[in-house]
Amino acid sequence: MPDTTSAPAKRNLTVPILLLLGGGTFYGSFFSAIRVASDAGVPPMALAFWQAFFGGVGLLIFSAVIRQLPGTGFAHLRQYTVTAFIGFSLPLIALTVVSAKLPVGVLTLVVTLTPALTYIFAYLARLDRLNVWSVGGIVLGLAGVLLIVLPAGSLGEGFSPAWLLLGLIAPLGYAMNNIAVVFLRPAQTTSLHLSTGVLLVATVVLLPVMLVVDGAFVFSGLEAKAVWSTAWAGFTNVVIFLSLFEIIRRAGPVFFAQFNYVVVVASIVWARLIFSETFSVWVWAAIAVMAVGLVLANAGTNKSAKATAAEAAEGE
């Protein structure tokens, strides 16, 4: 059980907010990066492997230069492996498999179930308490996504519920990982240590998957953009894992789950900038609604921390 009794009465959320907005905005470019890579001829499982490889090896080199290599003890390897499986590999494979079977709008809605599932799991694990601020923040965040998806008519008809159920592996994996990080994070580890270890383990996990599905893919015969766009996707994974571990450490898993809402809006803006895709006033309305939701989520986080500190004080 993680120690929650030492939480301050009011958490400083400046760094978590900056990471949430900055990291989420940059990670939104991930979807554009994999589209460029796919259009350049990189097959799905090879794309998953190589982005993990580029991200993991890049962080390993950086860690070696600054002499901050990740730990290799049992607790460290357990954290790397759990996150590599449930927070990276399984969701990525599930989304890759169902992407051709479901409308894009449905996929977007599936992924944005992550904050609600994280809050439910956090409440069941007694990491957070029931309060209207957190619930309101989640509801408004989801409402913002609906403002983007529904008016465009992108839900479509005729898709199989079976594919939708398979797609639920992604938000379930993300939400479970958000909670697992709180319980499994080894003491005296940095977000850099954990991000490096996770991406290296994910590289090992995805290598046999790529070899079975796509063969020994090495970018031969493809344009340069196939390589740089895959490396770009790899770097976005570096950003998301650094953000994940640091935000959860500072503000908890429920606060981090709002990352998904920022990513949805950011991905549309990136698509507009790179592919000249158009979007309507609904997007700007969604941004406003999500901003209010973020304010409520912040209030909920501080309220929970204050209540926890008060209970701890009474017990002394």
N, C-alpha and C positions, 0 to 999 in steps of 0.2 A: 504494500500500500504506500503510495507516495506521501510525502510529508506536506500536508496542506495547511498545517496550523501556523506556519511561519509567514504566511502571506501578509503583506502590508495592508493597512486599512484602506489605502488608496493606491493602486498600482500606477506607475508612470507608464502611460501607453504611447509615448511619443515615438520611441523606436519601433514598437510593433505596428503602429499605424503607418509609419514611413515604409516599413518592409511590406506591409499588406498592400499598400497602394503602389509602391515602386516595383516590388517583386511581382505582384499580380499583373501590373501593366506590361512589364517585360515578358512575363510568361505567356501573355496573350498572343505574342508573336509566334509561339510554338506551332499553332495551327497553320499559320502561313508558311512556316519553315517546312513542315512535313508535306504541305501541298506542293511546294516548289520541288522538294526531293522526290515526291511520288511522280510528279509530272516529268521529272528528269530521268525516271526509270528505276528508282530504288524500290525494291519490293518491300511489303509491310514488315515482315519479321526481321529482315536485314536492317531496315530502318530503325526498328526498336533496338537491335543489338548495337549497331554502330553509334547511335546517339548515347547509349549508356557507356560505351567504350570511350568515346571522345570526352564525355563529361568526367568519367572516373579517372582516366589516365591524366587528363588535364589537371584535375584536383590533386592527384598523387604527385605529379611533378611539382606543383606549387607547394604542397605540404612538405616535400623533401627539401625544397629550396629554403623554406623558412623553419625547417626542422620541427615540424608539427605533424609527424606521421600518425595515422590512426592506430588505436590500440588493437591488440590481437588476442586479448583475454576472452574467456568464455562469455562474459556479460556483453562485451563489445560485439563479438561475432553473432550473438543471439539478436542484438538490436539490428545489426546490419542485415541479417538474414530475414528477420520478420518484416522489416520495412521493404527490403528488396522484393520479397514475394507479394505481400498484401498491399503495399503502398505504391508499387511501381510495376512489376512484371505482370501480375494477374490483371489489374485494371487495364493496362496498356494492351495486352493480348485480347481481352474481352471487347474493348472498344474497336480494335482492329478487325476482329471477326464480324461484329454486328454492324460495322459502319456501312457495309453495302446492303444490309438487310432492313435498315430502319431509316426513316426520314431524318435529316439533319436536326430538325426542330425537336424531335423526340429524343435524340441523343443528348442534345443540350439540356433538356429537362431532366433526363436521367442523371447526368453528372451533377446538376445543381440540387439534387437530393442530399448531397454530402453534408451541408451544414445542419439540416434537420436531423439526419441520422447521427451525426457527431453529438449534437445536443442531447438526443435521447440516450445514446451510449454513455455520455458523460454523467447524465442524471442517474442512470442505473448504477454506474460505478462510483457514485457519490463524489464525483469530481466537481460537480456544479449543482446548484440548487434551482428549484423552480422559481422563476421570476418573470414578470410580464415584460421587462425590458429586453431580456435575451430572446424571448419568444417573439416579441414585436420586431426585433432586428432581423430575425430569420424570416419572418413572414414578409416583411417589406423587401428583403433581398430577393426572395422568390418572386414576389410581385413584380419587381423590376425586370427579372428575366422573362416573365410572362409578357410584359409589355413589349419586349423585343421579339419574342418567338411567335406569339399568337396572332398579332395583326398581319404578319407576313404570310399567314396561311401555310406555314411550313410543316405542320403536323402530318398532313396527308391522310390517306386511308389505305386499308388493305394490308397493313403489316401484321405479321404473326406475333401474338402475345409471347410465344416461346422465345423469340429473339429479344423481346423487351426484358423478359426475365433474366436472360443471359447477360444483357447489358447492365442489369442491376449489380452485377459483380463489381463494377467499377466504383460506384459510390459507397457500397458496402466495404470494399477494400480500403478506400481512402478514409472513411469514417473510423473503421476499426484500427487503422494505423495511427490516426490522430490520437486515439486513446492509449494504444499500446506504447507510444513514445513516452507518455507520462510515467508508466509503470516500469518500462524496461530500460530507460536511459541510464547508462552507467554513470557513476559519480565522477567528477573531475574530467568530463569530456566536453569538447567544444562542438559547436555546430559544424565547423570545418571537418573535424575528425569523423563525425557521424555521416556527413554528406559524402565524404570520400569513400568510407567503408561501404555505404549502401550502394553507390553507383558501381563500385568494383565488384561487389557480390552480384548485382543485377547483370553485369557483363558476363559473369560466369554462368548465371542461370539462363540467360538468353542465347548464349552461344550454341548449345545443342538444339534449341528450338529453331534458330536460323538455319543450322546445317540440315536439319530434317525437312523443313518447309521450303527454304529458298536456296539451299546449297551453300557452298563456300563463296559468298558474294564479296567481291573486293573492289567494286566500282569500275572494273575494267570496261573500256569502250564507252563510258559515259562522259558527259560534259562536266566541266569543273564545278558547275552549280550543284551537281548532285552531291559532291563532297562538302562544299561550304555550307549548303543548306542543312545537311545532316549534322555537321559540326555545330551549326547555329542551334538546331533543336537540342543537341547535347548540352550546350551552354545554358539553354533555358531550364533544363533539368537541374543543372548546378544551382541556378538561382532559386528554383522552387524548393529544393531540399535545404539550402541554407536558410531560406525564409521560414520553412516549416519548423525546423528544429529550434531556431532562435525565437520565433513568435510563440511557440508552445511553451518554451522555457520561461518567457517573460509574461505571457498573458493567458496561457491555457489553450486547450484544443478547440473549445467552442469559438473563441475569438478567431483562431486561425482559419476555421472553416469558412468564414466570410470571404476568404481568398478566392473562392470559386465564383462569387458574384462579380468581383473586380475583373477576373479573367474573362468572363463572358462579354462584358462591355469592351474590354481592351482588345479581345480577339476580333471584334467587329471593326474597331477603329484601325487596327493593323491591316485588316483585309481591305479597308477603304484606301489606306495609304499605298499599299503595295500592289493591289490588283484593281484599284479604282472601283471597288464594289460600293454601291450606293446604300445609304440607310436613311431612314426618315426621322421625323420629329419624335417618333416613339422611342428611339434610342436615347435622345436627350432627356425625355421624360423618365426613362428607366434609370439613367444616371442620377437624376435628382432623387428618385425614390430610394435607390440604393445608398445614396449619401445619408439620407435620413435614417435608413436601416442601420448603417454603420455607427451613427451617433447613438442609437438605442442599444446596439450591441456593446459599445464602449461603456455606457451607463450600467448595463447588466453585469459586465465583467467587474467593474468597480464595486457595484452593490454586493455581489457575491463575495468578493475579497474582503470587504468591510465587515460583512456578517460573519465570515469565517474567523477573522481576527478578533471580533467581539466575543465569539463563543470561546476562543482560545484563552482570552483574557479572563473570562468568568471561571474557566476551569483551573486557573493557576491559584 
